[in-house]
Amino acid sequence: MSPRQITVLGECVADAFTEPARAGNELALRVLPGGGPANTAVALARLGTPARFLARLSGDVFGRLFRAHLAASGVDLTHAVDATEPSTLAVAELDARGQAAFSFHAQATADWQWTSAELAGVELAGTACVHTGSLALVQAPGAVVVEDFLAAAAPRATISIDPNVRPLLVRPEVYRARLAHWCGLADVLRLSEDDLDLLLPGTPPEQACDTWHAAGARLVVITRGADGALASLDGERVQVPAVATQVVDTVGAGDSFTAGLLHHLGAHGLLGGRLTDLSLADVEAACRFAAQVAALTCSAAGPNPPWQDQLALDPSVDRHLDSTH
């Protein structure tokens, strides 16, 4: 079964990674296209899901880089806005485990300036799922517009949200204040263990899942790095192990996991409504596939998700998990 289109809404950020410089008074930066929603759109397209990206892309040097990267991965940019504001820049420092700490340069940049008029003409008839999250859901002035778009899309499509908390740019309290509302809109809530610690400090993952189920989210998936993922469907739970890999860095791994999860569900005809036909076995299979996609992302530098043929060549992929092979 060929997956139906998934529409992703959110930011595309210039991820600048520090590199050794030739002189002591220099800082060398390697800039790659990033941003959680953009990474997810790229990963979906590379896996074979028709992916449309709703973004506000600047005409600056970074914006041109974003467009080339997204188009080369097969992402549909038909409804991307030509923005006059500058691009958002995130400077990443990697620790010994390949984990990135970001500092953001995001004041009045293109990603957050959504207006209702810019999203009013977006047709959703062919869309199985709308995915968003990260800073697009909390950065003023566009956050309210994004929430309104999700509310309008919910009767037509499955809604997926990844909070992707960025405490250096937006206080965690801002996310906490909106999370119950997002759960009321979302069918799928995917977040990391770090997000959980910021959103519900000290709360066991199982209890957090029940809290978010009660607020409306049917499927909650908490990714836990090397410890795999916990998935909860209306309170029924399954633990899925991580896939062993040689980690270069973990940038974009969570976004790739989300893409793998949605791709697998879509390829099996399980997106497009309120997940009423979804079983825990379906969730486990999708999470196992998603873990493989995330592992391959960790084995490459930066937010560089795998292409479909890379999964076909990898002997550790369970063939029955990917309907495209």
Rosetta blueprint (number, residue, H / E / L):
1 M L
2 S L
3 P L
4 R L
5 Q E
6 I E
7 T E
8 V E
9 L E
10 G L
11 E L
12 C L
13 V E
14 A E
15 D E
16 A E
17 F E
18 T E
19 E E
20 P L
21 A L
22 R L
23 A L
24 G L
25 N L
26 E L
27 L L
28 A E
29 L E
30 R E
31 V E
32 L E
33 P E
34 G E
35 G L
36 G H
37 P H
38 A H
39 N H
40 T H
41 A H
42 V H
43 A H
44 L H
45 A H
46 R H
47 L H
48 G L
49 T L
50 P L
51 A E
52 R E
53 F E
54 L E
55 A L
56 R E
57 L E
58 S E
59 G L
60 D L
61 V H
62 F H
63 G H
64 R H
65 L H
66 F H
67 R H
68 A H
69 H H
70 L H
71 A H
72 A H
73 S L
74 G L
75 V L
76 D E
77 L L
78 T L
79 H L
80 A L
81 V E
82 D E
83 A E
84 T L
85 E L
86 P L
87 S L
88 T E
89 L E
90 A E
91 V E
92 A E
93 E E
94 L E
95 D L
96 A L
97 R L
98 G L
99 Q L
100 A E
101 A E
102 F E
103 S E
104 F E
105 H E
106 A L
107 Q L
108 A L
109 T L
110 A H
111 D H
112 W H
113 Q L
114 W L
115 T L
116 S H
117 A H
118 E H
119 L H
120 A H
121 G L
122 V L
123 E L
124 L L
125 A L
126 G L
127 T E
128 A E
129 C E
130 V E
131 H E
132 T E
133 G E
134 S H
135 L H
136 A H
137 L H
138 V L
139 Q L
140 A L
141 P L
142 G L
143 A H
144 V H
145 V H
146 V H
147 E H
148 D H
149 F H
150 L H
151 A H
152 A H
153 A H
154 A L
155 P L
156 R L
157 A L
158 T E
159 I E
160 S E
161 I E
162 D E
163 P L
164 N L
165 V L
166 R L
167 P L
168 L L
169 L L
170 V L
171 R L
172 P H
173 E H
174 V H
175 Y H
176 R H
177 A H
178 R H
179 L H
180 A H
181 H H
182 W H
183 C H
184 G H
185 L H
186 A L
187 D L
188 V E
189 L E
190 R E
191 L E
192 S E
193 E H
194 D H
195 D H
196 L H
197 D H
198 L H
199 L H
200 L L
201 P L
202 G L
203 T L
204 P L
205 P H
206 E H
207 Q H
208 A H
209 C H
210 D H
211 T H
212 W H
213 H H
214 A H
215 A H
216 G L
217 A L
218 R L
219 L E
220 V E
221 V E
222 I E
223 T E
224 R L
225 G H
226 A H
227 D H
228 G L
229 A E
230 L E
231 A E
232 S E
233 L E
234 D L
235 G L
236 E E
237 R E
238 V E
239 Q E
240 V E
241 P L
242 A L
243 V L
244 A L
245 T L
246 Q L
247 V L
248 V L
249 D L
250 T L
251 V L
252 G L
253 A H
254 G H
255 D H
256 S H
257 F H
258 T H
259 A H
260 G H
261 L H
262 L H
263 H H
264 H H
265 L H
266 G H
267 A H
268 H L
269 G L
270 L L
271 L L
272 G L
273 G L
274 R L
275 L L
276 T L
277 D L
278 L L
279 S L
280 L H
281 A H
282 D H
283 V H
284 E H
285 A H
286 A H
287 C H
288 R H
289 F H
290 A H
291 A H
292 Q H
293 V H
294 A H
295 A H
296 L H
297 T H
298 C H
299 S L
300 A L
301 A L
302 G L
303 P L
304 N L
305 P L
306 P L
307 W L
308 Q H
309 D H
310 Q H
311 L H
312 A H
313 L H
314 D L
315 P L
316 S L
317 V L
318 D L
319 R H
320 H H
321 L H
322 D L
323 S L
324 T L
325 H L
